[in-house]
Amino acid sequence: MDEKLQEIICDVFRIPPTVYHPQLASADVEAWDSVLHITLLLTLEQTFGVSFDPTEGAQLTSVPAIKAALARRDEPDAD
């Protein structure tokens, strides 16, 4: 997942892989605006087969937050 996430973030925000790091956040990327944030969310949903509600999606503004959200979807349902 880490490599794919890096690829997606670098592609969406058009940053070189050398800029990406495990703690990367929206404040670190000048191009990370609301339009590209939506593009990021849609790309993540399509690539990983997940769905984010608007509230959660708005909070996914860093690599750690994105990874945590994706990890929660890998957990088995508690039903």
PDB file of N, CA, C and O in Angstrom, chain B, residues numbered from 101:
ATOM      1  N   MET B 101       0.818  -1.191   0.000  1.00  0.00           N
ATOM      2  CA  MET B 101       0.000   0.000   0.000  1.00  0.00           C
ATOM      3  C   MET B 101       0.865   1.260   0.000  1.00  0.00           C
ATOM      4  O   MET B 101       0.506   2.251  -0.636  1.00  0.00           O
ATOM      5  N   ASP B 102       1.992   1.235   0.700  1.00  0.00           N
ATOM      6  CA  ASP B 102       2.832   2.433   0.806  1.00  0.00           C
ATOM      7  C   ASP B 102       3.300   2.935  -0.555  1.00  0.00           C
ATOM      8  O   ASP B 102       3.228   4.131  -0.840  1.00  0.00           O
ATOM      9  N   GLU B 103       3.774   2.031  -1.385  1.00  0.00           N
ATOM     10  CA  GLU B 103       4.272   2.441  -2.704  1.00  0.00           C
ATOM     11  C   GLU B 103       3.146   2.990  -3.572  1.00  0.00           C
ATOM     12  O   GLU B 103       3.329   3.983  -4.276  1.00  0.00           O
ATOM     13  N   LYS B 104       1.991   2.349  -3.523  1.00  0.00           N
ATOM     14  CA  LYS B 104       0.854   2.802  -4.326  1.00  0.00           C
ATOM     15  C   LYS B 104       0.371   4.162  -3.842  1.00  0.00           C
ATOM     16  O   LYS B 104       0.031   5.024  -4.652  1.00  0.00           O
ATOM     17  N   LEU B 105       0.340   4.360  -2.525  1.00  0.00           N
ATOM     18  CA  LEU B 105      -0.075   5.643  -1.964  1.00  0.00           C
ATOM     19  C   LEU B 105       0.893   6.751  -2.385  1.00  0.00           C
ATOM     20  O   LEU B 105       0.473   7.845  -2.761  1.00  0.00           O
ATOM     21  N   GLN B 106       2.179   6.456  -2.317  1.00  0.00           N
ATOM     22  CA  GLN B 106       3.185   7.438  -2.758  1.00  0.00           C
ATOM     23  C   GLN B 106       2.974   7.780  -4.229  1.00  0.00           C
ATOM     24  O   GLN B 106       3.014   8.949  -4.610  1.00  0.00           O
ATOM     25  N   GLU B 107       2.755   6.783  -5.036  1.00  0.00           N
ATOM     26  CA  GLU B 107       2.545   7.000  -6.473  1.00  0.00           C
ATOM     27  C   GLU B 107       1.326   7.895  -6.719  1.00  0.00           C
ATOM     28  O   GLU B 107       1.376   8.813  -7.538  1.00  0.00           O
ATOM     29  N   ILE B 108       0.236   7.618  -6.005  1.00  0.00           N
ATOM     30  CA  ILE B 108      -0.987   8.398  -6.170  1.00  0.00           C
ATOM     31  C   ILE B 108      -0.763   9.846  -5.755  1.00  0.00           C
ATOM     32  O   ILE B 108      -1.124  10.764  -6.492  1.00  0.00           O
ATOM     33  N   ILE B 109      -0.178  10.057  -4.596  1.00  0.00           N
ATOM     34  CA  ILE B 109       0.030  11.419  -4.095  1.00  0.00           C
ATOM     35  C   ILE B 109       0.965  12.196  -5.014  1.00  0.00           C
ATOM     36  O   ILE B 109       0.706  13.359  -5.326  1.00  0.00           O
ATOM     37  N   CYS B 110       2.026  11.574  -5.438  1.00  0.00           N
ATOM     38  CA  CYS B 110       2.961  12.258  -6.344  1.00  0.00           C
ATOM     39  C   CYS B 110       2.286  12.591  -7.673  1.00  0.00           C
ATOM     40  O   CYS B 110       2.525  13.653  -8.247  1.00  0.00           O
ATOM     41  N   ASP B 111       1.452  11.689  -8.152  1.00  0.00           N
ATOM     42  CA  ASP B 111       0.767  11.914  -9.418  1.00  0.00           C
ATOM     43  C   ASP B 111      -0.285  13.019  -9.296  1.00  0.00           C
ATOM     44  O   ASP B 111      -0.323  13.928 -10.125  1.00  0.00           O
ATOM     45  N   VAL B 112      -1.128  12.950  -8.281  1.00  0.00           N
ATOM     46  CA  VAL B 112      -2.210  13.925  -8.125  1.00  0.00           C
ATOM     47  C   VAL B 112      -1.655  15.338  -7.924  1.00  0.00           C
ATOM     48  O   VAL B 112      -2.135  16.295  -8.532  1.00  0.00           O
ATOM     49  N   PHE B 113      -0.648  15.455  -7.072  1.00  0.00           N
ATOM     50  CA  PHE B 113      -0.122  16.784  -6.751  1.00  0.00           C
ATOM     51  C   PHE B 113       1.087  17.176  -7.597  1.00  0.00           C
ATOM     52  O   PHE B 113       1.656  18.255  -7.432  1.00  0.00           O
ATOM     53  N   ARG B 114       1.463  16.283  -8.497  1.00  0.00           N
ATOM     54  CA  ARG B 114       2.591  16.533  -9.410  1.00  0.00           C
ATOM     55  C   ARG B 114       3.859  16.940  -8.662  1.00  0.00           C
ATOM     56  O   ARG B 114       4.499  17.949  -8.962  1.00  0.00           O
ATOM     57  N   ILE B 115       4.190  16.107  -7.674  1.00  0.00           N
ATOM     58  CA  ILE B 115       5.421  16.323  -6.918  1.00  0.00           C
ATOM     59  C   ILE B 115       6.375  15.168  -7.191  1.00  0.00           C
ATOM     60  O   ILE B 115       5.931  14.045  -7.433  1.00  0.00           O
ATOM     61  N   PRO B 116       7.678  15.427  -7.154  1.00  0.00           N
ATOM     62  CA  PRO B 116       8.622  14.332  -7.363  1.00  0.00           C
ATOM     63  C   PRO B 116       8.644  13.396  -6.151  1.00  0.00           C
ATOM     64  O   PRO B 116       8.373  13.827  -5.030  1.00  0.00           O
ATOM     65  N   PRO B 117       8.961  12.142  -6.370  1.00  0.00           N
ATOM     66  CA  PRO B 117       9.017  11.177  -5.267  1.00  0.00           C
ATOM     67  C   PRO B 117       9.957  11.609  -4.141  1.00  0.00           C
ATOM     68  O   PRO B 117       9.770  11.212  -2.991  1.00  0.00           O
ATOM     69  N   THR B 118      10.950  12.407  -4.460  1.00  0.00           N
ATOM     70  CA  THR B 118      11.889  12.853  -3.417  1.00  0.00           C
ATOM     71  C   THR B 118      11.236  13.801  -2.421  1.00  0.00           C
ATOM     72  O   THR B 118      11.748  13.970  -1.315  1.00  0.00           O
ATOM     73  N   VAL B 119      10.121  14.420  -2.785  1.00  0.00           N
ATOM     74  CA  VAL B 119       9.408  15.330  -1.881  1.00  0.00           C
ATOM     75  C   VAL B 119       8.517  14.544  -0.915  1.00  0.00           C
ATOM     76  O   VAL B 119       8.268  14.983   0.208  1.00  0.00           O
ATOM     77  N   TYR B 120       8.047  13.395  -1.359  1.00  0.00           N
ATOM     78  CA  TYR B 120       7.162  12.555  -0.537  1.00  0.00           C
ATOM     79  C   TYR B 120       7.915  12.028   0.676  1.00  0.00           C
ATOM     80  O   TYR B 120       9.075  11.628   0.578  1.00  0.00           O
ATOM     81  N   HIS B 121       7.236  12.033   1.828  1.00  0.00           N
ATOM     82  CA  HIS B 121       7.780  11.391   3.027  1.00  0.00           C
ATOM     83  C   HIS B 121       6.612  10.872   3.866  1.00  0.00           C
ATOM     84  O   HIS B 121       5.476  11.297   3.657  1.00  0.00           O
ATOM     85  N   PRO B 122       6.865   9.968   4.806  1.00  0.00           N
ATOM     86  CA  PRO B 122       5.780   9.300   5.540  1.00  0.00           C
ATOM     87  C   PRO B 122       4.888  10.230   6.363  1.00  0.00           C
ATOM     88  O   PRO B 122       3.781   9.836   6.730  1.00  0.00           O
ATOM     89  N   GLN B 123       5.326  11.426   6.658  1.00  0.00           N
ATOM     90  CA  GLN B 123       4.531  12.363   7.446  1.00  0.00           C
ATOM     91  C   GLN B 123       3.969  13.510   6.603  1.00  0.00           C
ATOM     92  O   GLN B 123       3.462  14.490   7.148  1.00  0.00           O
ATOM     93  N   LEU B 124       4.057  13.391   5.292  1.00  0.00           N
ATOM     94  CA  LEU B 124       3.615  14.447   4.385  1.00  0.00           C
ATOM     95  C   LEU B 124       2.181  14.869   4.694  1.00  0.00           C
ATOM     96  O   LEU B 124       1.307  14.034   4.923  1.00  0.00           O
ATOM     97  N   ALA B 125       1.959  16.185   4.696  1.00  0.00           N
ATOM     98  CA  ALA B 125       0.632  16.731   4.964  1.00  0.00           C
ATOM     99  C   ALA B 125       0.315  17.823   3.952  1.00  0.00           C
ATOM    100  O   ALA B 125       1.192  18.287   3.222  1.00  0.00           O
ATOM    101  N   SER B 126      -0.936  18.222   3.920  1.00  0.00           N
ATOM    102  CA  SER B 126      -1.365  19.238   2.960  1.00  0.00           C
ATOM    103  C   SER B 126      -0.549  20.519   3.084  1.00  0.00           C
ATOM    104  O   SER B 126      -0.300  21.184   2.079  1.00  0.00           O
ATOM    105  N   ALA B 127      -0.132  20.875   4.284  1.00  0.00           N
ATOM    106  CA  ALA B 127       0.663  22.091   4.492  1.00  0.00           C
ATOM    107  C   ALA B 127       2.027  22.010   3.812  1.00  0.00           C
ATOM    108  O   ALA B 127       2.655  23.038   3.559  1.00  0.00           O
ATOM    109  N   ASP B 128       2.485  20.804   3.518  1.00  0.00           N
ATOM    110  CA  ASP B 128       3.792  20.601   2.885  1.00  0.00           C
ATOM    111  C   ASP B 128       3.743  20.712   1.365  1.00  0.00           C
ATOM    112  O   ASP B 128       4.785  20.798   0.716  1.00  0.00           O
ATOM    113  N   VAL B 129       2.546  20.713   0.796  1.00  0.00           N
ATOM    114  CA  VAL B 129       2.384  20.663  -0.659  1.00  0.00           C
ATOM    115  C   VAL B 129       1.585  21.876  -1.111  1.00  0.00           C
ATOM    116  O   VAL B 129       0.384  21.967  -0.856  1.00  0.00           O
ATOM    117  N   GLU B 130       2.241  22.790  -1.769  1.00  0.00           N
ATOM    118  CA  GLU B 130       1.595  24.030  -2.206  1.00  0.00           C
ATOM    119  C   GLU B 130       0.370  23.761  -3.087  1.00  0.00           C
ATOM    120  O   GLU B 130      -0.628  24.477  -3.006  1.00  0.00           O
ATOM    121  N   ALA B 131       0.452  22.738  -3.916  1.00  0.00           N
ATOM    122  CA  ALA B 131      -0.633  22.445  -4.863  1.00  0.00           C
ATOM    123  C   ALA B 131      -1.836  21.755  -4.210  1.00  0.00           C
ATOM    124  O   ALA B 131      -2.855  21.557  -4.871  1.00  0.00           O
ATOM    125  N   TRP B 132      -1.738  21.387  -2.931  1.00  0.00           N
ATOM    126  CA  TRP B 132      -2.815  20.647  -2.269  1.00  0.00           C
ATOM    127  C   TRP B 132      -3.948  21.602  -1.937  1.00  0.00           C
ATOM    128  O   TRP B 132      -4.021  22.136  -0.831  1.00  0.00           O
ATOM    129  N   ASP B 133      -4.829  21.813  -2.905  1.00  0.00           N
ATOM    130  CA  ASP B 133      -5.986  22.675  -2.702  1.00  0.00           C
ATOM    131  C   ASP B 133      -7.249  21.809  -2.678  1.00  0.00           C
ATOM    132  O   ASP B 133      -7.162  20.584  -2.760  1.00  0.00           O
ATOM    133  N   SER B 134      -8.406  22.434  -2.566  1.00  0.00           N
ATOM    134  CA  SER B 134      -9.649  21.681  -2.422  1.00  0.00           C
ATOM    135  C   SER B 134      -9.973  20.844  -3.659  1.00  0.00           C
ATOM    136  O   SER B 134     -10.494  19.735  -3.540  1.00  0.00           O
ATOM    137  N   VAL B 135      -9.671  21.364  -4.827  1.00  0.00           N
ATOM    138  CA  VAL B 135      -9.967  20.621  -6.057  1.00  0.00           C
ATOM    139  C   VAL B 135      -9.090  19.370  -6.144  1.00  0.00           C
ATOM    140  O   VAL B 135      -9.585  18.282  -6.438  1.00  0.00           O
ATOM    141  N   LEU B 136      -7.803  19.524  -5.890  1.00  0.00           N
ATOM    142  CA  LEU B 136      -6.923  18.356  -5.953  1.00  0.00           C
ATOM    143  C   LEU B 136      -7.164  17.408  -4.780  1.00  0.00           C
ATOM    144  O   LEU B 136      -6.885  16.214  -4.886  1.00  0.00           O
ATOM    145  N   HIS B 137      -7.675  17.921  -3.673  1.00  0.00           N
ATOM    146  CA  HIS B 137      -8.022  17.039  -2.556  1.00  0.00           C
ATOM    147  C   HIS B 137      -9.149  16.096  -2.978  1.00  0.00           C
ATOM    148  O   HIS B 137      -9.115  14.905  -2.670  1.00  0.00           O
ATOM    149  N   ILE B 138     -10.139  16.630  -3.679  1.00  0.00           N
ATOM    150  CA  ILE B 138     -11.234  15.787  -4.185  1.00  0.00           C
ATOM    151  C   ILE B 138     -10.692  14.774  -5.185  1.00  0.00           C
ATOM    152  O   ILE B 138     -11.094  13.610  -5.172  1.00  0.00           O
ATOM    153  N   THR B 139      -9.785  15.209  -6.049  1.00  0.00           N
ATOM    154  CA  THR B 139      -9.155  14.292  -7.004  1.00  0.00           C
ATOM    155  C   THR B 139      -8.431  13.176  -6.261  1.00  0.00           C
ATOM    156  O   THR B 139      -8.517  12.010  -6.644  1.00  0.00           O
ATOM    157  N   LEU B 140      -7.717  13.538  -5.196  1.00  0.00           N
ATOM    158  CA  LEU B 140      -7.010  12.538  -4.386  1.00  0.00           C
ATOM    159  C   LEU B 140      -8.000  11.533  -3.799  1.00  0.00           C
ATOM    160  O   LEU B 140      -7.788  10.324  -3.890  1.00  0.00           O
ATOM    161  N   LEU B 141      -9.075  12.033  -3.201  1.00  0.00           N
ATOM    162  CA  LEU B 141     -10.062  11.136  -2.588  1.00  0.00           C
ATOM    163  C   LEU B 141     -10.671  10.192  -3.613  1.00  0.00           C
ATOM    164  O   LEU B 141     -10.802   8.995  -3.357  1.00  0.00           O
ATOM    165  N   LEU B 142     -11.043  10.723  -4.770  1.00  0.00           N
ATOM    166  CA  LEU B 142     -11.625   9.875  -5.814  1.00  0.00           C
ATOM    167  C   LEU B 142     -10.635   8.819  -6.301  1.00  0.00           C
ATOM    168  O   LEU B 142     -11.011   7.674  -6.550  1.00  0.00           O
ATOM    169  N   THR B 143      -9.378   9.211  -6.435  1.00  0.00           N
ATOM    170  CA  THR B 143      -8.346   8.270  -6.873  1.00  0.00           C
ATOM    171  C   THR B 143      -8.130   7.184  -5.828  1.00  0.00           C
ATOM    172  O   THR B 143      -7.999   6.009  -6.171  1.00  0.00           O
ATOM    173  N   LEU B 144      -8.093   7.569  -4.557  1.00  0.00           N
ATOM    174  CA  LEU B 144      -7.943   6.584  -3.478  1.00  0.00           C
ATOM    175  C   LEU B 144      -9.118   5.618  -3.461  1.00  0.00           C
ATOM    176  O   LEU B 144      -8.931   4.409  -3.326  1.00  0.00           O
ATOM    177  N   GLU B 145     -10.327   6.149  -3.598  1.00  0.00           N
ATOM    178  CA  GLU B 145     -11.514   5.301  -3.590  1.00  0.00           C
ATOM    179  C   GLU B 145     -11.484   4.307  -4.739  1.00  0.00           C
ATOM    180  O   GLU B 145     -11.777   3.125  -4.558  1.00  0.00           O
ATOM    181  N   GLN B 146     -11.132   4.787  -5.908  1.00  0.00           N
ATOM    182  CA  GLN B 146     -11.098   3.917  -7.081  1.00  0.00           C
ATOM    183  C   GLN B 146      -9.980   2.878  -6.977  1.00  0.00           C
ATOM    184  O   GLN B 146     -10.192   1.703  -7.279  1.00  0.00           O
ATOM    185  N   THR B 147      -8.811   3.303  -6.558  1.00  0.00           N
ATOM    186  CA  THR B 147      -7.655   2.405  -6.508  1.00  0.00           C
ATOM    187  C   THR B 147      -7.802   1.326  -5.439  1.00  0.00           C
ATOM    188  O   THR B 147      -7.498   0.157  -5.678  1.00  0.00           O
ATOM    189  N   PHE B 148      -8.272   1.730  -4.256  1.00  0.00           N
ATOM    190  CA  PHE B 148      -8.336   0.792  -3.136  1.00  0.00           C
ATOM    191  C   PHE B 148      -9.726   0.192  -2.926  1.00  0.00           C
ATOM    192  O   PHE B 148      -9.920  -0.609  -2.012  1.00  0.00           O
ATOM    193  N   GLY B 149     -10.689   0.570  -3.759  1.00  0.00           N
ATOM    194  CA  GLY B 149     -12.021  -0.001  -3.654  1.00  0.00           C
ATOM    195  C   GLY B 149     -12.719   0.349  -2.348  1.00  0.00           C
ATOM    196  O   GLY B 149     -13.414  -0.482  -1.763  1.00  0.00           O
ATOM    197  N   VAL B 150     -12.532   1.577  -1.899  1.00  0.00           N
ATOM    198  CA  VAL B 150     -13.134   2.035  -0.652  1.00  0.00           C
ATOM    199  C   VAL B 150     -14.013   3.245  -0.929  1.00  0.00           C
ATOM    200  O   VAL B 150     -14.111   3.720  -2.060  1.00  0.00           O
ATOM    201  N   SER B 151     -14.644   3.729   0.124  1.00  0.00           N
ATOM    202  CA  SER B 151     -15.487   4.912   0.013  1.00  0.00           C
ATOM    203  C   SER B 151     -15.324   5.731   1.288  1.00  0.00           C
ATOM    204  O   SER B 151     -15.296   5.176   2.387  1.00  0.00           O
ATOM    205  N   PHE B 152     -15.217   7.039   1.144  1.00  0.00           N
ATOM    206  CA  PHE B 152     -15.092   7.937   2.287  1.00  0.00           C
ATOM    207  C   PHE B 152     -16.313   8.839   2.344  1.00  0.00           C
ATOM    208  O   PHE B 152     -16.726   9.393   1.325  1.00  0.00           O
ATOM    209  N   ASP B 153     -16.897   8.991   3.535  1.00  0.00           N
ATOM    210  CA  ASP B 153     -17.986   9.959   3.647  1.00  0.00           C
ATOM    211  C   ASP B 153     -17.363  11.355   3.670  1.00  0.00           C
ATOM    212  O   ASP B 153     -16.170  11.487   3.944  1.00  0.00           O
ATOM    213  N   PRO B 154     -18.140  12.389   3.389  1.00  0.00           N
ATOM    214  CA  PRO B 154     -17.581  13.743   3.271  1.00  0.00           C
ATOM    215  C   PRO B 154     -16.820  14.219   4.510  1.00  0.00           C
ATOM    216  O   PRO B 154     -15.790  14.881   4.386  1.00  0.00           O
ATOM    217  N   THR B 155     -17.314  13.890   5.689  1.00  0.00           N
ATOM    218  CA  THR B 155     -16.643  14.323   6.919  1.00  0.00           C
ATOM    219  C   THR B 155     -15.267  13.678   7.036  1.00  0.00           C
ATOM    220  O   THR B 155     -14.278  14.355   7.318  1.00  0.00           O
ATOM    221  N   GLU B 156     -15.209  12.379   6.819  1.00  0.00           N
ATOM    222  CA  GLU B 156     -13.924  11.686   6.902  1.00  0.00           C
ATOM    223  C   GLU B 156     -12.993  12.152   5.798  1.00  0.00           C
ATOM    224  O   GLU B 156     -11.809  12.384   6.042  1.00  0.00           O
ATOM    225  N   GLY B 157     -13.512  12.290   4.594  1.00  0.00           N
ATOM    226  CA  GLY B 157     -12.691  12.721   3.471  1.00  0.00           C
ATOM    227  C   GLY B 157     -12.031  14.061   3.724  1.00  0.00           C
ATOM    228  O   GLY B 157     -10.880  14.270   3.341  1.00  0.00           O
ATOM    229  N   ALA B 158     -12.746  14.965   4.361  1.00  0.00           N
ATOM    230  CA  ALA B 158     -12.197  16.295   4.657  1.00  0.00           C
ATOM    231  C   ALA B 158     -11.037  16.229   5.638  1.00  0.00           C
ATOM    232  O   ALA B 158     -10.200  17.131   5.672  1.00  0.00           O
ATOM    233  N   GLN B 159     -10.980  15.164   6.439  1.00  0.00           N
ATOM    234  CA  GLN B 159      -9.923  15.021   7.441  1.00  0.00           C
ATOM    235  C   GLN B 159      -8.675  14.306   6.903  1.00  0.00           C
ATOM    236  O   GLN B 159      -7.659  14.230   7.593  1.00  0.00           O
ATOM    237  N   LEU B 160      -8.750  13.797   5.708  1.00  0.00           N
ATOM    238  CA  LEU B 160      -7.628  13.031   5.144  1.00  0.00           C
ATOM    239  C   LEU B 160      -6.634  13.978   4.483  1.00  0.00           C
ATOM    240  O   LEU B 160      -6.504  14.010   3.259  1.00  0.00           O
ATOM    241  N   THR B 161      -5.946  14.736   5.302  1.00  0.00           N
ATOM    242  CA  THR B 161      -5.036  15.767   4.803  1.00  0.00           C
ATOM    243  C   THR B 161      -3.570  15.461   5.099  1.00  0.00           C
ATOM    244  O   THR B 161      -2.729  16.360   5.091  1.00  0.00           O
ATOM    245  N   SER B 162      -3.271  14.196   5.359  1.00  0.00           N
ATOM    246  CA  SER B 162      -1.881  13.801   5.578  1.00  0.00           C
ATOM    247  C   SER B 162      -1.738  12.324   5.247  1.00  0.00           C
ATOM    248  O   SER B 162      -2.716  11.577   5.231  1.00  0.00           O
ATOM    249  N   VAL B 163      -0.524  11.925   4.988  1.00  0.00           N
ATOM    250  CA  VAL B 163      -0.259  10.513   4.706  1.00  0.00           C
ATOM    251  C   VAL B 163      -0.673   9.643   5.888  1.00  0.00           C
ATOM    252  O   VAL B 163      -1.331   8.624   5.677  1.00  0.00           O
ATOM    253  N   PRO B 164      -0.312  10.002   7.142  1.00  0.00           N
ATOM    254  CA  PRO B 164      -0.744   9.150   8.262  1.00  0.00           C
ATOM    255  C   PRO B 164      -2.269   9.023   8.371  1.00  0.00           C
ATOM    256  O   PRO B 164      -2.777   7.942   8.668  1.00  0.00           O
ATOM    257  N   ALA B 165      -2.996  10.111   8.136  1.00  0.00           N
ATOM    258  CA  ALA B 165      -4.460  10.061   8.209  1.00  0.00           C
ATOM    259  C   ALA B 165      -5.032   9.164   7.106  1.00  0.00           C
ATOM    260  O   ALA B 165      -5.965   8.398   7.345  1.00  0.00           O
ATOM    261  N   ILE B 166      -4.477   9.261   5.918  1.00  0.00           N
ATOM    262  CA  ILE B 166      -4.933   8.432   4.799  1.00  0.00           C
ATOM    263  C   ILE B 166      -4.652   6.962   5.083  1.00  0.00           C
ATOM    264  O   ILE B 166      -5.513   6.108   4.873  1.00  0.00           O
ATOM    265  N   LYS B 167      -3.442   6.668   5.562  1.00  0.00           N
ATOM    266  CA  LYS B 167      -3.082   5.279   5.852  1.00  0.00           C
ATOM    267  C   LYS B 167      -3.978   4.699   6.942  1.00  0.00           C
ATOM    268  O   LYS B 167      -4.387   3.541   6.860  1.00  0.00           O
ATOM    269  N   ALA B 168      -4.284   5.501   7.962  1.00  0.00           N
ATOM    270  CA  ALA B 168      -5.151   5.027   9.044  1.00  0.00           C
ATOM    271  C   ALA B 168      -6.553   4.734   8.516  1.00  0.00           C
ATOM    272  O   ALA B 168      -7.156   3.727   8.887  1.00  0.00           O
ATOM    273  N   ALA B 169      -7.069   5.598   7.661  1.00  0.00           N
ATOM    274  CA  ALA B 169      -8.400   5.391   7.096  1.00  0.00           C
ATOM    275  C   ALA B 169      -8.437   4.139   6.225  1.00  0.00           C
ATOM    276  O   ALA B 169      -9.399   3.373   6.275  1.00  0.00           O
ATOM    277  N   LEU B 170      -7.409   3.933   5.441  1.00  0.00           N
ATOM    278  CA  LEU B 170      -7.353   2.733   4.605  1.00  0.00           C
ATOM    279  C   LEU B 170      -7.207   1.480   5.461  1.00  0.00           C
ATOM    280  O   LEU B 170      -7.803   0.448   5.154  1.00  0.00           O
ATOM    281  N   ALA B 171      -6.423   1.563   6.527  1.00  0.00           N
ATOM    282  CA  ALA B 171      -6.228   0.412   7.417  1.00  0.00           C
ATOM    283  C   ALA B 171      -7.535   0.027   8.103  1.00  0.00           C
ATOM    284  O   ALA B 171      -7.811  -1.157   8.294  1.00  0.00           O
ATOM    285  N   ARG B 172      -8.341   1.025   8.474  1.00  0.00           N
ATOM    286  CA  ARG B 172      -9.635   0.724   9.107  1.00  0.00           C
ATOM    287  C   ARG B 172     -10.536  -0.062   8.168  1.00  0.00           C
ATOM    288  O   ARG B 172     -11.349  -0.868   8.622  1.00  0.00           O
ATOM    289  N   ARG B 173     -10.407   0.156   6.896  1.00  0.00           N
ATOM    290  CA  ARG B 173     -11.241  -0.567   5.945  1.00  0.00           C
ATOM    291  C   ARG B 173     -10.768  -1.999   5.717  1.00  0.00           C
ATOM    292  O   ARG B 173     -11.511  -2.837   5.206  1.00  0.00           O
ATOM    293  N   ASP B 174      -9.534  -2.264   6.099  1.00  0.00           N
ATOM    294  CA  ASP B 174      -9.008  -3.629   5.988  1.00  0.00           C
ATOM    295  C   ASP B 174      -9.387  -4.490   7.203  1.00  0.00           C
ATOM    296  O   ASP B 174      -9.257  -5.714   7.173  1.00  0.00           O
ATOM    297  N   GLU B 175      -9.857  -3.830   8.269  1.00  0.00           N
ATOM    298  CA  GLU B 175     -10.232  -4.574   9.477  1.00  0.00           C
ATOM    299  C   GLU B 175     -11.531  -5.321   9.230  1.00  0.00           C
ATOM    300  O   GLU B 175     -12.431  -4.800   8.570  1.00  0.00           O
ATOM    301  N   PRO B 176     -11.637  -6.533   9.752  1.00  0.00           N
ATOM    302  CA  PRO B 176     -12.899  -7.266   9.608  1.00  0.00           C
ATOM    303  C   PRO B 176     -14.021  -6.549  10.362  1.00  0.00           C
ATOM    304  O   PRO B 176     -13.787  -5.926  11.398  1.00  0.00           O
ATOM    305  N   ASP B 177     -15.221  -6.644   9.839  1.00  0.00           N
ATOM    306  CA  ASP B 177     -16.380  -6.031  10.499  1.00  0.00           C
ATOM    307  C   ASP B 177     -16.579  -6.656  11.874  1.00  0.00           C
ATOM    308  O   ASP B 177     -16.343  -7.846  12.079  1.00  0.00           O
ATOM    309  N   ALA B 178     -17.014  -5.831  12.796  1.00  0.00           N
ATOM    310  CA  ALA B 178     -17.234  -6.306  14.156  1.00  0.00           C
ATOM    311  C   ALA B 178     -18.640  -6.890  14.341  1.00  0.00           C
ATOM    312  O   ALA B 178     -19.046  -7.160  15.471  1.00  0.00           O
ATOM    313  N   ASP B 179     -19.368  -7.083  13.275  1.00  0.00           N
ATOM    314  CA  ASP B 179     -20.746  -7.615  13.377  1.00  0.00           C
ATOM    315  C   ASP B 179     -20.772  -9.020  13.915  1.00  0.00           C
ATOM    316  O   ASP B 179     -21.845  -9.606  14.060  1.00  0.00           O
TER     317      ASP B 179
END
